[in-house]
Structures are given as C-alpha cells and as structure tokens.
Amino acid sequence: MDIIPLNIGAKAQVVIPKRARKAIGLVEGKPATLLVQEGIGILLGDPVKYGQKLRGLGKEIWKKAGGGEKHLHQERKSWDES
C-alpha cells in the first residue's frame, strides 16, 4: 500500500498526483467513485474496470452448488411451496 499525500485547495479541490492517478486508473473525463465511511475515504477508478475484474468471481462456487440453473430452479420451487 502506498501513502500519497494530497493538498486541498481553497475551493476544496484536490490535485491527485500522477503516480496515484496511474495506480488507481484515473483518466480525465472518465467516472470515478469515492467511498466514504466514518471519516475514511477511498477513491476508486473507472467502475467499468472493476466490473470487468469481478466478472467470473465466484464461478467455482456456482459449480460446486450445481450451477446457476439448478439454484434458480430450487429457489422457484421454494416460492411455490410457501
């Protein structure tokens, strides 16, 4: 983990250093997300890239459960029984 100091300007604007922008994947004109909780902020780059990185995550779990179709069938069956 890198700790990169930032300066806050008069209008609460923040200049993010080049190495931080590169590490996070921030690109001018692209969206970014700031997560804030209990005084802590985490800046995330382009959310599309995060979606791409998360794609397929948990694939092995679904295989162990018998696949998505089996799970969906079981859920629908439980709705009919209630």
C-alpha angles and dihedrals in degrees: 000000000000123000110211118183118224133198122222116216130217093273093046090260117152125210110210112209118242095248090053092048090050094047093049095039096240114168126183110259094016122109123257132183130224114205112202128187130156095342096315122113127196119190117211126192128227108342091214089065091052090052090051092049092049093048110116093014107144093022090131091052091056090049091053090049090055097260136294095281092057091049092048091050091050092049093050090047091053090052091053091050095053 
